[in-house]
Amino acid sequence: MLKHPWPRPGLQDQAWHFLLGLAPDIAFVQETFPPAWVRGEGTLIHEPITKAGSVLFSPRYPIERVRPPQGSNLRSLGAYLAFGRMTIPDGSELLIVSVHARHGNASAGHLTGLAGPARAEVKRASLRKPHVNDAVFMGLRSMVPDRFLVAGDWNTARAQSDPDAGVQFFKRIEEAEWYDCSWEANDHQEIPTRFKEDSSIQDDHAFCDPTLGTSLRSVVVTTDAVAHWHLSDHAPLVLDFDVEPISQSNL
């Protein structure tokens, strides 16, 4: 959103109106600076944003702000991550995280707080240095409880320019027993979410616990956001979970 030709007048307002039109229960948004009027439409959770950052937004459910544990490497990411806790209709409490793992090598600060196996495993074998998304995954792996949903721009894909690096990232997701929502819902195929010139790739991913994964019904990409409205070079990834309300299960 910060590079030509995206920052045209009114773009943020248009993007947020488009998002409201999708009627999300919970939205994980990155590279945004929410207009003031959005706060009248629901709950916003984010770290202090000076230029752009990640937010959690819900027009329907209350969200409780959460911070990473003291000493966690995730604190060094600032507004690139937004943490919250919410209760979904089946009565389960979820940790939710909006993730923007920017492309590039992790800094020393991004690794501070990782210790033991996490520090030793943070770098993928095919990379010379650990990337920011490696540091984010390792920090979240030690933080997420039994129920969670973490989603956003991870800046990696199985089909990225270095195939081994992408495959190795998602192999760790599998080994951690995180449910890869779009991968599982689309017959183990990636679905492009980032469109740049003549290339397209799935940089945006949602991961959850296996129990929540059993209620996932579909994952689609709303490409009109890019192709028609030119709101961003990323299109929203829309997940539909069929979660039985606790009031019905008690009848």
C-alpha positions as CSV (number, residue, x, y, z in Angstrom):
1,M,0.0,0.0,0.0
2,L,3.0,2.3,0.5
3,K,4.4,2.2,-3.0
4,H,3.3,3.5,-6.4
5,P,0.6,3.2,-7.7
6,W,-1.3,2.3,-4.5
7,P,-1.3,5.4,-2.3
8,R,-3.9,7.3,-4.2
9,P,-6.3,9.6,-2.3
10,G,-9.0,7.8,-0.4
11,L,-7.5,4.3,-0.9
12,Q,-7.6,3.3,2.8
13,D,-11.2,4.3,3.0
14,Q,-12.1,2.3,-0.1
15,A,-10.2,-0.7,1.1
16,W,-12.0,-0.7,4.5
17,H,-15.4,-0.3,2.8
18,F,-14.5,-3.3,0.7
19,L,-13.6,-5.2,3.8
20,L,-16.8,-4.3,5.5
21,G,-18.7,-5.5,2.4
22,L,-17.3,-8.9,3.0
23,A,-19.0,-8.9,6.4
24,P,-16.2,-10.7,8.3
25,D,-16.6,-12.0,11.8
26,I,-12.9,-11.4,12.3
27,A,-10.4,-9.8,9.9
28,F,-6.6,-10.0,9.9
29,V,-5.3,-7.0,8.1
30,Q,-1.7,-5.9,7.3
31,E,0.0,-2.8,6.0
32,T,-2.8,-0.6,7.0
33,F,-3.4,2.7,8.8
34,P,-7.1,2.4,9.7
35,P,-9.2,5.6,9.1
36,A,-10.7,7.0,12.3
37,W,-14.3,6.1,11.3
38,V,-13.4,2.4,11.3
39,R,-13.4,2.4,15.2
40,G,-17.1,3.1,15.0
41,E,-17.6,-0.1,13.0
42,G,-16.2,-2.6,15.4
43,T,-13.2,-3.6,17.6
44,L,-9.7,-2.8,16.4
45,I,-6.6,-4.3,18.1
46,H,-3.1,-3.2,17.1
47,E,0.2,-2.0,18.4
48,P,1.1,1.8,18.0
49,I,1.1,2.5,14.2
50,T,3.2,5.3,12.8
51,K,3.0,4.6,9.1
52,A,1.4,1.2,8.6
53,G,0.9,-1.9,10.6
54,S,-1.1,-5.1,11.3
55,V,-4.5,-5.1,13.0
56,L,-7.2,-7.4,14.2
57,F,-10.7,-6.2,13.4
58,S,-14.2,-7.5,14.3
59,P,-17.5,-5.8,13.7
60,R,-19.2,-8.5,15.7
61,Y,-17.1,-10.0,18.5
62,P,-15.2,-8.5,21.4
63,I,-11.4,-9.0,21.2
64,E,-9.1,-8.8,24.2
65,R,-5.7,-7.3,23.6
66,V,-2.8,-9.7,24.3
67,R,0.9,-9.2,24.4
68,P,3.7,-11.7,23.8
69,P,5.3,-13.0,27.0
70,Q,8.1,-11.0,28.5
71,G,11.3,-11.8,26.8
72,S,9.6,-13.1,23.7
73,N,11.4,-12.3,20.4
74,L,8.0,-11.3,19.0
75,R,8.0,-8.1,21.0
76,S,10.7,-6.8,18.6
77,L,8.3,-7.0,15.7
78,G,6.2,-4.1,17.0
79,A,3.3,-3.2,14.8
80,Y,4.1,-5.9,12.3
81,L,2.1,-8.3,14.6
82,A,-1.3,-7.8,16.3
83,F,-2.3,-10.2,19.1
84,G,-5.8,-10.8,20.6
85,R,-8.0,-13.3,22.3
86,M,-11.6,-13.9,21.4
87,T,-14.3,-16.4,22.2
88,I,-15.9,-18.1,19.2
89,P,-19.6,-19.4,19.2
90,D,-18.7,-22.9,20.4
91,G,-17.4,-21.4,23.6
92,S,-13.7,-21.9,22.8
93,E,-11.2,-19.2,23.5
94,L,-8.8,-18.5,20.6
95,L,-5.5,-16.7,20.5
96,I,-5.6,-14.7,17.2
97,V,-2.6,-13.1,15.5
98,S,-2.5,-10.8,12.5
99,V,1.0,-11.5,10.9
100,H,3.1,-9.4,8.5
101,A,6.4,-11.2,8.3
102,R,8.2,-8.8,5.9
103,H,10.5,-10.2,3.3
104,G,14.2,-10.2,4.3
105,N,16.7,-11.5,6.8
106,A,15.9,-11.5,10.5
107,S,17.8,-9.0,12.6
108,A,19.5,-9.8,15.9
109,G,16.6,-8.3,17.7
110,H,14.1,-10.6,15.9
111,L,16.1,-13.5,17.3
112,T,16.6,-12.2,20.8
113,G,14.6,-14.3,23.2
114,L,14.8,-17.5,21.2
115,A,16.7,-20.1,23.1
116,G,17.5,-23.8,23.0
117,P,16.0,-25.8,20.1
118,A,14.2,-22.7,18.7
119,R,17.4,-20.8,18.3
120,A,19.1,-23.8,16.7
121,E,16.3,-24.5,14.3
122,V,15.3,-21.0,13.3
123,K,17.3,-21.0,10.1
124,R,16.1,-23.2,7.2
125,A,18.7,-25.5,5.7
126,S,18.5,-23.9,2.2
127,L,19.0,-20.3,3.5
128,R,22.2,-18.6,4.5
129,K,20.4,-16.7,7.3
130,P,17.1,-16.9,9.1
131,H,14.3,-14.8,7.6
132,V,11.8,-12.7,9.5
133,N,9.1,-15.3,8.9
134,D,11.3,-17.9,10.5
135,A,11.6,-15.8,13.6
136,V,7.9,-15.2,13.7
137,F,7.0,-18.8,13.4
138,M,9.5,-19.9,16.1
139,G,8.2,-17.2,18.4
140,L,4.6,-18.2,17.8
141,R,5.3,-21.9,18.1
142,S,6.3,-21.5,21.7
143,M,3.4,-19.1,22.5
144,V,0.2,-20.5,20.8
145,P,-2.1,-22.5,23.1
146,D,-4.3,-25.4,22.1
147,R,-6.7,-23.2,20.2
148,F,-5.4,-20.5,17.9
149,L,-5.7,-18.8,14.4
150,V,-2.8,-16.9,13.0
151,A,-3.1,-15.4,9.5
152,G,-1.6,-12.8,7.3
153,D,1.2,-12.0,4.9
154,W,4.0,-14.6,5.6
155,N,6.0,-13.7,2.5
156,T,6.7,-17.2,1.5
157,A,5.2,-19.9,-0.7
158,R,5.9,-23.5,-1.7
159,A,6.4,-22.2,-5.3
160,Q,8.6,-19.2,-4.4
161,S,11.9,-18.6,-6.3
162,D,13.8,-21.0,-4.1
163,P,11.5,-24.0,-3.9
164,D,13.5,-25.8,-1.2
165,A,13.1,-22.8,1.2
166,G,9.4,-22.6,0.7
167,V,8.9,-26.4,1.1
168,Q,11.1,-26.3,4.3
169,F,9.0,-23.6,5.8
170,F,5.8,-25.5,5.4
171,K,7.4,-28.7,6.5
172,R,7.9,-27.1,9.8
173,I,4.3,-26.0,9.9
174,E,3.3,-29.6,9.4
175,E,5.7,-30.9,12.0
176,A,4.3,-28.4,14.5
177,E,0.8,-29.8,13.8
178,W,-0.5,-26.5,12.6
179,Y,-3.5,-26.8,10.2
180,D,-2.7,-25.1,6.9
181,C,-6.1,-23.8,6.0
182,S,-5.9,-22.9,2.4
183,W,-3.6,-25.9,1.5
184,E,-6.0,-28.4,3.1
185,A,-9.2,-26.7,1.8
186,N,-7.9,-26.6,-1.8
187,D,-6.7,-30.1,-2.4
188,H,-3.1,-29.3,-1.5
189,Q,-2.8,-26.6,-4.1
190,E,-1.6,-23.0,-3.5
191,I,-4.0,-20.3,-4.6
192,P,-2.4,-17.0,-5.5
193,T,-3.1,-14.0,-3.3
194,R,-0.4,-11.6,-4.3
195,F,-0.4,-10.2,-7.9
196,K,2.5,-8.2,-9.1
197,E,3.0,-7.4,-12.8
198,D,2.9,-10.7,-14.6
199,S,3.6,-12.9,-11.5
200,S,1.3,-14.3,-8.9
201,I,2.0,-16.3,-5.8
202,Q,0.4,-17.2,-2.5
203,D,2.2,-15.1,0.1
204,D,-0.8,-15.0,2.5
205,H,-1.6,-18.0,4.7
206,A,-3.8,-18.9,7.6
207,F,-2.9,-21.5,10.2
208,C,-5.0,-22.9,13.1
209,D,-5.2,-25.7,15.5
210,P,-6.3,-29.1,14.1
211,T,-9.6,-28.9,16.1
212,L,-10.6,-25.6,14.5
213,G,-9.4,-27.0,11.2
214,T,-12.1,-29.7,11.2
215,S,-14.8,-27.0,11.0
216,L,-13.2,-25.2,8.0
217,R,-15.6,-25.4,5.0
218,S,-13.9,-23.3,2.3
219,V,-11.1,-20.9,1.5
220,V,-11.4,-18.4,-1.5
221,V,-9.5,-15.4,-2.8
222,T,-11.5,-12.3,-3.6
223,T,-9.5,-11.2,-6.6
224,D,-11.8,-8.2,-7.4
225,A,-10.0,-6.3,-4.7
226,V,-6.9,-6.3,-7.0
227,A,-8.1,-6.9,-10.5
228,H,-11.1,-4.5,-10.5
229,W,-10.7,-2.1,-7.6
230,H,-6.9,-1.9,-7.4
231,L,-7.0,-1.7,-3.6
232,S,-3.7,-3.5,-3.1
233,D,-1.5,-6.0,-4.8
234,H,-2.8,-8.6,-2.3
235,A,-6.3,-10.0,-2.5
236,P,-8.2,-11.0,0.7
237,L,-8.1,-14.6,1.6
238,V,-11.6,-15.5,2.9
239,L,-12.0,-18.5,5.3
240,D,-15.4,-19.9,6.2
241,F,-15.6,-22.0,9.4
242,D,-18.8,-23.7,10.4
243,V,-18.6,-23.5,14.2
244,E,-21.6,-24.9,16.1
245,P,-22.9,-22.4,18.6
246,I,-22.6,-23.6,22.2
247,S,-26.3,-22.8,22.7
248,Q,-27.3,-25.3,20.1
249,S,-24.9,-28.0,21.3
250,N,-26.5,-27.8,24.8
251,L,-30.1,-28.4,23.6
